[in-house]
């Protein structure tokens, strides 16, 4: 299969719009997933009896087929971007929640005890000690969730909001491979660039690891 470069040049504005829309949906879902998973992870870390329940629920949600979850949301939010974002957010939770819990578990007990001995309140210890030290593990989850969301946005094409996924359906329906190839390439580029930016962000947010190296 070859790319019809004239088609690509003639549809630059459309490709830009779809790419931006695709990225917005994926990043919004990851941000919402973080906002939901962070407090739940703290609860799971501090209250051990709830740990298995919360992680188990996130695993169950992850087993729901992606198309099915979008269809189930249609009566609630309709054929809108909200449906896409909610569906993607559900899938990010299993990765973000588990990685955040594991990150908090990885913080040495002696470090937390030292903070407590200095009279630091639990909330401040969480924000200034535990979360920063857990950041590498959390960021690993964010990277996986981001790449996964960028991939899954295309599935939302079935409800009329799939970003670059619209190029796939367009190409298949017209038996014209160029939109499909372009959509795949742009999706891969988005995932690679987003992952690289997150690696750079983690590098900036963890200066102590640079000093240790």
Residue pairs with C-beta under 8 A, 6 or more apart in sequence:
1 177
1 181
2 177
3 178
3 181
3 182
4 176
4 178
7 178
7 179
8 15
8 178
8 182
15 167
15 182
15 186
18 163
18 164
18 166
18 167
18 186
19 163
19 164
19 186
19 190
21 161
21 163
22 150
22 153
22 154
22 162
22 163
22 164
22 165
22 186
22 187
22 190
23 150
23 163
23 190
23 194
25 81
25 84
25 85
25 88
25 149
25 153
25 156
25 161
25 163
26 88
26 146
26 149
26 150
26 152
26 153
26 190
26 194
27 146
27 149
27 194
28 85
28 88
29 84
29 85
29 88
29 89
29 91
29 92
29 149
30 92
30 96
30 142
30 145
30 146
30 149
32 85
32 89
32 92
33 89
33 92
33 93
33 96
33 145
34 92
34 96
34 142
36 89
36 93
37 92
37 93
37 96
37 97
37 100
38 100
40 54
40 97
41 96
41 97
41 100
41 101
41 103
41 104
42 104
42 126
43 50
43 54
44 50
44 51
44 54
44 55
44 97
44 101
45 51
45 101
45 104
45 105
51 101
54 97
55 97
55 98
55 101
58 93
58 94
58 97
58 98
59 94
61 90
61 91
61 93
61 94
62 90
62 91
62 93
62 94
64 72
64 90
66 87
66 91
66 152
66 155
67 155
67 158
69 87
69 90
69 91
70 83
70 84
70 87
70 155
70 156
70 158
70 159
71 159
73 83
73 86
73 87
74 83
74 159
76 83
77 83
77 86
79 159
79 160
79 161
80 161
81 161
83 156
83 159
83 161
84 153
84 156
84 159
84 161
84 162
87 152
87 156
88 149
88 152
88 153
88 156
91 145
91 148
91 149
91 152
92 145
92 148
92 149
95 141
95 144
95 145
95 148
96 138
96 141
96 142
96 145
98 141
99 137
99 138
99 140
99 141
99 142
99 144
100 134
100 137
100 138
100 141
102 137
103 133
103 134
103 135
103 136
103 137
103 138
103 141
104 130
104 131
104 134
106 133
106 134
106 137
107 129
107 130
107 133
107 134
108 133
111 129
111 133
112 125
112 129
112 130
115 125
115 128
115 129
116 125
120 128
120 129
131 138
132 205
132 206
135 202
135 205
135 206
136 202
136 206
136 209
139 198
139 201
139 202
139 205
142 198
143 195
143 198
143 199
146 191
146 194
146 195
146 198
147 191
147 194
147 195
150 187
150 190
150 191
150 194
151 187
151 191
153 162
153 163
153 164
153 165
154 162
154 163
154 164
154 165
154 168
154 183
154 187
155 162
155 165
156 162
156 163
156 165
157 165
157 166
157 168
157 169
162 168
162 169
164 183
164 186
164 187
164 190
165 183
166 183
167 179
167 180
167 182
167 183
168 179
168 180
168 183
168 184
170 176
170 179
171 177
171 178
171 179
171 180
171 181
171 183
172 180
203 210
